[in-house]
Amino acid sequence: MNDDLVDRLRLVRTPGIGPVTYRQLIARFGTPEAALAAVPELARRGGGKAPVLRTRNDAEREIAKVEKLGARYLALGRGLYPRLLAELEDAPPLVMAKGDLNLLDKTAVAIVGARNASAAACRFARGLAYDLGRQDLLVVSGLARGIDSAAHDGALDTGTVGVVAGGIDIFYPPENEGRQKALYERGLVIAEMPPGTEPRARHFPYRNRIIAGISSGTVVVEAAPRSGSLITARLAAEAGRDVMAVPGSPLDPRAQGCNQLIRDGATLIQNAADVVEALGPCGSRVAAPPTRFDPAPPEEPDESLLGEIEELLGPSPVPVDEIIRLSGASSGTVQMALLELDLAGRLDRHAGNKVSLRPA
């Protein structure tokens, strides 16, 4: 069995090692094997107990299950991993994929929206996806009811990716089982969670960041305020991707989110030509070359500096750049100190490269 994949999976499935921590461990130590060996000492230096690392047997069992399902792992920093997704600071270290991986070479556009969408909005989403497919664009969505399902249906013949919140073998909602199986055969399904994982509410924002991260732009078709679709749009904007929205009647609550996005600067979309125009020259790019991790020599902070950095932290999130500025230490030294605190279970990481000290 692939030892590198086993070690990556052991890190990924270890509680307390999230995507940012994983990325910093690999950047610092070069290989998953070296990172695994370093974790206990880093946690000790951070003043806490080391996380209980997943065993090799656990990882091998999961790998065997994924292979039996006909899926495969895509690893961050490796060639088959979606290149735009790798640009996210919290890109998932590993995802599972089942279907046609060649689709990931195409420029992608996400189409998301309300689960309880109107018939007119579903028809529009289906037609938009069909037209985008004819422009050789890949349509990405979340295999949910409503707009997502309509988008997948419209692009099934030209290329579509479904990102699921649970395991790659779980059909959610249940009525989408046939649609998901069709994507296995004629499209692509991507999952971050282990096989057999039933989707929970906390999983959907993680799924949404993958949808936004894979895509050059995101189109929202009907969305209520504070909906998951608006979370996807926000994540797309934070990643520097195009955000587009289809306007609707101000009398329909399902259109309020889209109208709000347009008011706040999203591009108004009425057809596929508008999407292509909004993407512009950047829409034709696949992305930068795959992310490569170059190990840097460890810059271990001494105890006095670690204490000083702890003093600068509190319960409110603060940018890491501010910690670096106030401490006067090098970026690498501060990052190492934060990594030690993180592995000791004493640090919380937040969006926008912010951190806070976890209450005792």
N, C-alpha and C positions, 0 to 999 in steps of 0.2 A: 504494500500500500504506500502511496505517496507520503513520505515523512513530512515534507514541507506543508502539505495540506492538513495533515493530522495536527501539526503544531499550530498552524493558523487557527484551526477550528477549536483547539483547546483554549487558546487565548480569547477568541470571540465568545465562546460559551461560558467563560469564567465570570461569575457575578462581580460587578464593580468595574469591569474593563469594557468601557463603551468605545464607540468608534474613534473619538478624539484621542483617548488614552492609548488605544491600539495603534493608531497612526504614529503617535509620538514614541511609543516603545519600538516600533519597527524602524523609524527614522533614527532613533538613538543607538539601537543595538544591531541593526542590519538584518537579522534573521529572526523568525519566530522562535527558533530553538534558543538563541541567545537571550531573547526577551523573556521567555519562560524561566530561564535560569536566574535572571536578574530580579524578577518580581518579588520574591520573599525579602531580599535585602533592601530593596527600595521601600517596601512597606514598613520594614523595621525602622529605617531611617526617618520615615515620615511619622513615626510615633504611634503606629497601629498594628493590628494583626494582618498578616498577609492574606489575601483572598484565597479561597480554596480552589486551586486550579483544577479544571476538568481533566479527567484521566485520559490516557491514550485509548483505553477500551471504550469509553464513552464516545470519543471522536470517531473511532473506527466503526462503531455500531451505526452512528448517524450517516457516515459516508456510505456504508453498505446499503442503508435504507434509501438514500438519495439515488444511488446507482440503480437499485431495483426498480425505482419509480421511472427510470429513463431520463432523469434530470442530471445536471452537472453543476459543479461549483464554478463561479467566476470570482477570482481574487483580485482585490484592489492592488494596482500596480502591475498587473499582468495584462497581456495583450488583448484577451477577449473581454475584459471588463469594460462596461460602457464608459467611453472616454469623457463625455460631459459630466457624468455622475461622479467621476473621480475628482473633479474640480471642487466638490463640496468639502468643507472642512470636517463635516460629520458624515462623509460618505460611508456606507456600510462596508466593512472589511471583506465580507463574503456575501454573495447572493447566490441563490439557486435558480437555474433557468431550465425550462423544458420547452423545446420547439426549435424553430429555425433561428439559429444564432446569427446568420448572415444579415438578418433584419437590422441588427445593431449598427451596421455600417451606414445606414440611411439617416438623413437628417430627420429628427423626430419633433412632432408637435403634440402636446397634451390637449385633450378635450375632456373637460370635467364639468360637473353640474349636479343639479338636484336629483335626489333619488325619487322624489314624488313629482317628477317633471310633467309638464303639460304635454299633450299629444303633439301639439305644434312644435314645441321645443325639441322633442325627441325626433320628429321628422327632420327638423333643421339640422340637428347634430348628426343624424345618419347621412344626410345629403352632404353636409360639410366634410365629414370624414371620407366619404366616397370621392368627392372632388379633390381633396388633399392627396388621397392615394393616387389619383390619376396624375398628380403633379410630382409623383415619386417621393412623397413625404410619408414618413412612418407615423401612424396615429397611436398614441399612448393613452391609456386610461386605467381605471381602477377596478374593473369588473364588478361594479356595483349595479344596483337597479337604476332605471331611468336613463339619464344622459350617457353614463358610462357604457351601458349595454348598447344603446343606439350607436354610439361612436364605434364600438368594436364591430357591430354588424355592418356598418357602412364601409369599413376598411378591411374586412376579412379577406377579400380577394387581392388586395394590393399590399397589405402588411400592417399588422397591428400588434401591440404589446399590452398585455394585461398584467398589472402589478397587484398582487394580492396581499392582504394584511395578515393572513395566517400562513399555515404551511402550504407548500406548493401542491400538496395532495388533498387539500381541504376545499370544498366547494361552498362558497359563501357569496351571496345568499344561495340556498339550496337549489332554487329554480334556475340558477345560472350554470348548473353542472354541464349541460350540453354545450353551452357557449364556451366554457373554459376548456372542455375537451376538444372543441373545434380549434381553439387557439393552440393547444398542444400540437395539433396536426398541421395547421395552416398558418399559425402565427407564432407567438412566443409568450410564455408566462414566466414571471419573475417573482421570487419570494425572498424575504430576508429571514423570516422565522423558521425554526426547525420543522421538519415534516411532522404532521400530526397536530400542530399547534392550531387550536381554535382561535379565531380572531377575537380580540378584546378591544374595548374602546381605546385603550392606550396605544394599541398597535397602529391605528389608522393614521395618526400624524407621521409616524415613521414611514408608512407606505406612501403618504403624500409627498414626502421629501424626495423619494425615489422617482415618483412620477414627474415632479418638477425638475429634478436633477438630470434625468435622462434627456429632457426635451430642450430644444432651442427656444421654445415659447410655449405658453399655456393659454388656451382659450376657455373661458368660462361661459357656459350656456345655462342660464337660470340658476340662481343661488340665493338663498335667504341670507340675511346678515348673520354673521358668526357661524357660518356653515363650514364644513370640511373643505368645500371647494375654494372658499376664500383663504383658508389656511394654505392650500396648494398654491394659490395665486401669490400670497405673501412670500412663501418660500421661493417661488420662482423669481420674484422681484429681488429678494435678498441675494440670490445667486447671480444676479445680473442678467436674467433672461427676460425676454419680451412677455408682457402680460396683456392679454386681449380679452375683450368681453363683448357679448351680444346684448344689445339694449332690449328692454322690454317695457311693458306697460307699468307706469307708476302705481296703478291700482292693484297689481299682482304682487303679493309678498315674495313670490319666487323670483321676481325680477329685481328686487331691491338691491341685492348684493352686486349684481352686474352693473346696475346703474350707478351704484356707489363707486365701483372700481373705475368706471369711465369718468365720473366726476373727479376722481383722485388721480387721473392721468393715464389709465389703461387705454389701449387703442380700441376704438369702436370697430366691430367686425360685422359685416353683412354677408360676406361670401368668402370663398377660398382665395380669390384674388387679393382680398384685403389682408388675409393671413400671410400670403407670400410676400406682399409688399411690406408688411410690418417686419417680417424677418429680415428682409433686405439681404445684403451680401453675407452677413454673418450666418444667415440661415442655411447657406450652402456649405458651411464648414462642418466637418465631422467633429473636430475639436483638436486641442493640442495633443502631442504625443502622449502615450500612456504615462501615468504618474510613475516615477521611479524613486525609490527610497535609497538615499546615500547615507550610510551610517556616519554619524559624527562622533568624535571622541567625547566620552562622558565628561561633563563639567559638574562634578559633585559639589553642592554647596556645603560649607561647614555649618556647624550647629548654630553659630551665632547668626549667620545669614538666614538660615531656615527659620529661626525664631523671629528675625526682623520681618521676613515675608509674612509669617503668620500674623504678626501685629498689624500689618497693612490690610489683612483680610478681615471680613466681617460677614454678617448674614445677608448683606445686600450685594448683589452682583456688581463686580467692578471689572473693567477691561484689563486684560493681561498686560497690554502696553503701558497702562498706568502703573501697574505693579513694577514693571521693569524701570520706568522713569523714576519712580519714587525711591526704589531700592538702590539705584545706581549700579546694580549688577548687570552682567551681560545677559542677553536674551536666553542663551543656552543654559546658563546657571539658574535663572528664574524658572525656566520651563522644567528643568530637572527637579527643582524644589517642589513645584506644583505637581509634578508627576509622582513624587514620593508621597505627598499629602493625599493625592487622589487614590493611589493604591492602598494607602492606609485607611481609606474610608472616611477621610476627614474633609474632603473637598467636593463641591458640586460644580459641574460645568454647565454653562448656559449658552444660549444662542448669541451670536455676535462676538465670540471669543472672550466671554466674560466668565468669571469664577467667583465663588463665595465659599466661606468656611462653613462647614456643616455643623449645626448645633451639637454640643456634646450630649 
